[in-house]
Amino acid sequence: MEEAQSARRSLEDFLRASGVTVRLEETPQDRFAEPERAPLAHARAAPARETPRHRGGAARSSRALPATPSPPSTPPAAAVPPALPAEGEEAVFAAREAARQAGSLEALRAALAAFEGCPLKATARSTCFGEGPVGAPLMFVGEAPGADEDEAGRPFVGPSGRLLEKMLAAIGFARGDVFISNVIPWRPVANRTPSPIETATCEVFVRREIALVGPKVLVLLGGAAAKTLLRVNVSVTREHGRWFRLPPDGAAADEGAGIDAIPTFHPAYLLRTPGEKAKAWRDLLAIRRRLEEAHGLPPLS
C-alpha cells in the first residue's frame, strides 16, 4: 500500500512539473461548454458574436468563416437641420433679410444690434460681434460667448482668449491679424446649449460675416461650430485636422467651391483637457502649411 501511495505521489509531482493544474474527477466535465464570462459593466462595446460550438469545442461547420474586413473610412454623414416651428421659420427669415442687406461688417454689426428675433439677446449683457480685419487670411469661429466675453463684449477673451492668442503666435500670427467670431453672438444663460431656433437664427449672421471677411482658411473651434457651419455630423475628437469646404448656405460640406475649413479643439476644451494640446498643435501646423502651399503665404522665417 505504501508503495502504491508513493508511486501516486511521484506521478502527481511529475504532472505538476509538466504543467497539469486540474485533477481528474469521477464525473466527466466538458470545460469547453462552460459559460463565458459576462462582459464588464463599464465596457462600451459589445463582444463579438462567436460561432456556435459542439461540446468538444469544434465549430459546427468545417468551413472557416472569412474575416470581416474593416469598414472603409467614410466622410461624416450630412446633418439634417431640425424642422423649425412657424415662429422659428419667421425668425430665420427676418435674420436672412437683415443680413442680406448688410454690405459691410459695420452694417452687419448694426443689423445684429437692431435685431430682436432671438431671445438670447434679452438675457445677455453684450452683443459679441466678431473682430478683426476684412480680408484676414484666417478666421476662427466658436460656438457662443462665455461670461468673460459677455462682460467685455468681445469674442474669446479671458483664459480661452489668452490660449487662442498663444496658439496663433505659434504659427506666426497676432490676434489683430485674424478674424475671430462665434456662431452665437449672445451668451446663453448659464452657458446652456442654444436651442435649434436660436442656432438657426444666429447662423445666418455668422455666414454673412464669413462672406464679408473672405478668409482663406476658416478654423471651426469645437464640434458645435463645425456641425452648424459644415452641416455634417463632425466629431472633433475623431476628425480634427480634416479639411472640408465650407458649403453654400443649406448644403453639406463637400469638395466643391467654397472656403477651406478645418475643425479643431476649442481653447476652453484644451484648458480642461491639456493632454489634447499635441493634437491641436498638429492641426495648427496643417493650417500654416495650407496657407503657405495653397494660398501663397510666405513661410515662417
Secondary structure, DSSP 8 states (H G I E B T S, - for coil): -HHHHHHHHHHHHHHHHTT--S---SS---GGGS------TT--S-------B-TTS-BSSSS--------------B-------HHHHHHHHHHHHHHHT--SHHHHHHHHHH----THHHH-S-----BS-TT-SEEEEES---HHHHHHTSSS-HHHHHHHHHHHHHTT--GGGSEEEES-SS--GGG----HHHHHHHHHHHHHHHHHH--SEEEEESHHHHHHHH-B---HHHHTT--EEE--TTS--BSSSSEEEEEE--HHHHHH-GGGHHHHHHHHHHHHHHHHHHH------
